[in-house]
C-alpha cells in the first residue's frame, strides 16, 4: 500500500489481505516472466502487508473477541492456505494457516465469553427465582426463571467442543 494511504488511516486486516494478495501476484508473475523489479515489489508488498496485519491484529487483540470476525479470519486464512499450496507459495500457505488458527481461536474465545455470560444469567436467575419464591412474588419468580432458562440456552448454544 502506498505510504500516502497509511498517513491518514490505521492499517486494517482487510487492507493487509489486499496488499498481501497483490504482493503474491506481483512476486509470482515477476518470477514467471523473469521481471526482478516486479518480483521485488511483490516481496515488498508482502512484507508491508505482514507489518500492517500485525499492527491491525494487535489493535484487534485489545478488543473483545468476536465470533463473526473469528469466522471471517478463519475462512480467509483457509483460502489463503489453499491458494498457497496450489501455487506452491510456502509463505502464503504459512500466513493462511496462522490466520485460520487465529480466527478459530478468536471464535472460540468469543464463544467462551458467551458461555460465561450465560452462566451468570443462569445463576442470577436461579437466585432471583428463589428469593422471589420466598417472598411469594410469582410474577417476578417466573421472570427470574426465564432469565435462568435464557442463560442456560446461551451456554448450550455456545458450548465449546
C-alpha positions, 0 to 999 in steps of 0.5 A: 500500500502506498505510504500516502494511504497509511498517513491518514488511516490505521492499517486494517486486516482487510487492507493487509489481505489486499496488499498481501494478495497483490504482493503474491501476484506481483512476486509470482508473475515477476518470477514467471516472466523473469521481471526482478523489479516486479518480483521485488515489489511483490516481496515488498508488498508482502512484507508491508502487508505482514507489518500492517496485519500485525499492527491491525491484529494487535489493535484487534487483540485489545478488543473483545473477541468476536465470533463473526470476525473469528469466522471471517479470519478463519475462512480467509486464512483457509483460502489463503492456505489453499491458494498457497499450496496450489501455487506452491507459495510456502509463505502464503500457505504459512500466513493462511494457516496462522490466520485460520488458527487465529480466527478459530481461536478468536471464535472460540474465545468469543464463544467462551465469553458467551458461555460465561455470560450465560452462566451468570444469567443462569445463576442470577436467575436461579437466585432471583427465582428463589428469593422471589419464591420466598417472598411469594412474588410469582410474577417476578419468580417466573421472570427470574426463571426465564432469565435462568432458562435464557442463560442456560440456552446461551451456554448450550448454544455456545458450548465449546467442543 
